[in-house]
């Protein structure tokens, strides 16, 4: 493999969700990098935490009255110029 596994490459694999499906050599090199790099380990934990937060949020649906209130606020905002012209 001509391209070394640096932080950028490992972060790309992690963010695309390709870390687990990488080939055996790529996976081994990426795991070795993760074992040595505290920054990439922290990034992986942050991505995992974001995934948990999204799953929890997706499981909790907003009440219909809150959605309707938000829609009304958006309509009023857009009818008032949508914040154009500053100072809104």
N, C-alpha and C positions, 0 to 999 in steps of 0.2 A: 504494500500500500504506500503510495508516494506522498499522500497528504497526511500530515500528523494529526492526531486527535487533540486539537487545542480547545479552549473554552468555547470559542464561537461554534465549532463543529458539534460539540457535545450539546450545547444549548439548542442548536438547531434540531438535532435528533430528539431532544426532550420535548421541545415545544411542538414539534410536528407529531408527536406520539409514536415515533418510529424506533424508539430506544429498544423496546422489547422485541420488535420484529426484525431488528438488524441481523445481518448474517453473523455467523459464529466469530469470525475474526473481528469484524467491526464491533460487535457486542463486547467482545473481550477487551479490545482497546478502549472502548468507551467506559466500561466498568473500571478498568485500571485508572483511567483519567479521573473518574468520579472518586475513587478511593484516595487519590492524591490531592485533589483540588477542593478546598473548602468552599470556594465560591460557587462551583457547579453543584456541589451537594446542597448548598443553601438554595440555589435556584430551583433544583428539583423539588425540595420541600415546599417552596413557594408555589410552584405549579400544582403540586398535590393539594395544597391548601385551597388554592383557587378552584380546583376541580370539586373539592368537597363543598365549598361555599355555593358553587353553581348548582350542584345536585340538591343541596338543602333548599336553595331558593326556588328551584324548579318544582320541588315537591310541595311548596307552600304557595298556593294560588291566592291572588288578591281577591278581596271581596268585591262583588259587582258594583256596590255603591261607591267604592273607592275608585274603580275604573271609570265610572260615569262622572264622578267629580273631577278626575284628571282630564277626561275628554272635554268637559265644560271649560276648565281652566285653559286648556290648549286652544280651544276655539276663541275664547276671549283674548288670549295673548296674540293669536294670529290676526284677529279682527282689529286689534289695536296697532297693527303695523309690525308685529312679530319682533319687537325690540329694535326695529330700524330707527335710526336717527339719534340713538344714544339716550341715556338718562332714564331708561325704562326699568 
